[in-house]
Amino acid sequence: GSALGLLSLFGFGVAVVHQHSYIAPRCAARPKQVVYNPQGGRAPLLGWIPWVLSLNYDTLLKGVPGTGTRQGGQAGSLLKCNLDAIVLLRFHALGLKISGL
């Protein structure tokens, strides 16, 4: 199970590096420099993982800065999560903490 999870994360990183056009449906209206920007100056292959883990719930609800649809990601509708996704993320985080005990 762990090997398949690591393989999936690595495969997503390869898709980011090669700028695959079908990386995510929500990214279809985003400029390429927004979708494939190495966030925080990290390497695109696996550097997106710490950046995503650093996002807090408030940022996910309001919208991630730099992910807009216009002006290189600085203007327009931002990528955000709905409340159901936040509850699901918190549930999985709790399950991970319990399984670590």
C-alpha positions as CSV (number, residue, x, y, z in Angstrom):
1,G,0.0,0.0,0.0
2,S,2.8,2.5,0.9
3,A,4.7,1.7,-2.3
4,L,1.6,2.4,-4.4
5,G,1.1,5.7,-2.6
6,L,4.7,6.8,-3.1
7,L,4.4,5.7,-6.8
8,S,1.3,7.9,-7.2
9,L,3.0,10.9,-5.6
10,F,6.0,10.4,-7.8
11,G,3.8,10.1,-10.9
12,F,2.0,13.3,-10.1
13,G,5.4,15.0,-9.7
14,V,6.4,13.7,-13.2
15,A,3.2,15.1,-14.6
16,V,4.0,18.5,-13.1
17,V,7.5,18.4,-14.5
18,H,6.4,17.5,-18.0
19,Q,3.4,20.0,-17.8
20,H,0.8,17.4,-18.7
21,S,-2.4,19.1,-19.9
22,Y,-4.8,16.9,-18.0
23,I,-3.2,17.2,-14.5
24,A,-6.5,18.3,-12.8
25,P,-9.9,19.4,-14.0
26,R,-10.0,22.5,-11.8
27,C,-6.8,23.7,-13.5
28,A,-8.2,23.9,-17.0
29,A,-8.9,27.7,-16.8
30,R,-5.6,28.6,-15.0
31,P,-2.6,30.0,-16.8
32,K,0.3,27.5,-17.2
33,Q,2.6,29.6,-15.1
34,V,0.2,29.3,-12.2
35,V,-0.4,25.5,-12.5
36,Y,3.3,24.6,-13.0
37,N,4.9,27.2,-10.9
38,P,7.3,25.6,-8.4
39,Q,5.7,27.0,-5.3
40,G,8.2,28.5,-2.9
41,G,11.1,27.9,-5.3
42,R,11.1,24.2,-4.7
43,A,11.8,21.5,-7.3
44,P,8.6,20.6,-9.1
45,L,9.1,16.8,-9.0
46,L,8.4,16.4,-5.2
47,G,8.7,20.0,-4.0
48,W,4.9,20.5,-4.2
49,I,4.3,18.1,-1.3
50,P,5.8,20.3,1.5
51,W,4.1,23.4,0.0
52,V,0.7,21.7,0.0
53,L,1.2,20.5,3.5
54,S,2.1,24.0,4.6
55,L,-1.4,25.4,3.6
56,N,-3.8,25.9,6.5
57,Y,-7.5,25.4,6.5
58,D,-8.3,29.2,6.4
59,T,-6.2,29.6,3.2
60,L,-7.9,26.6,1.6
61,L,-11.4,28.1,2.4
62,K,-10.6,31.6,1.2
63,G,-8.4,30.7,-1.8
64,V,-4.7,29.9,-2.3
65,P,-2.8,33.1,-3.2
66,G,-1.2,33.1,-6.7
67,T,-3.7,30.7,-8.2
68,G,-6.1,33.1,-9.9
69,T,-7.4,32.8,-13.5
70,R,-6.0,36.2,-14.8
71,Q,-2.9,38.3,-14.7
72,G,-0.5,35.4,-14.1
73,G,-2.5,34.1,-11.2
74,Q,-2.7,37.4,-9.3
75,A,-6.3,38.3,-10.1
76,G,-9.5,36.4,-10.7
77,S,-11.1,33.4,-9.0
78,L,-8.7,31.6,-6.7
79,L,-8.4,27.8,-6.2
80,K,-10.2,26.9,-3.0
81,C,-11.7,24.0,-1.1
82,N,-15.3,23.8,0.1
83,L,-16.1,23.0,3.7
84,D,-16.9,19.4,3.0
85,A,-13.3,18.9,1.7
86,I,-11.9,20.6,4.9
87,V,-13.9,18.3,7.1
88,L,-12.6,15.3,5.1
89,L,-9.0,16.5,5.4
90,R,-9.4,17.0,9.2
91,F,-10.9,13.5,9.5
92,H,-8.0,11.9,7.6
93,A,-5.5,13.9,9.7
94,L,-7.2,12.6,12.9
95,G,-7.1,9.1,11.6
96,L,-3.4,9.4,10.8
97,K,-2.7,10.6,14.3
98,I,-4.6,7.7,15.8
99,S,-2.9,5.2,13.6
100,G,0.5,6.5,14.8
101,L,-0.4,5.7,18.4
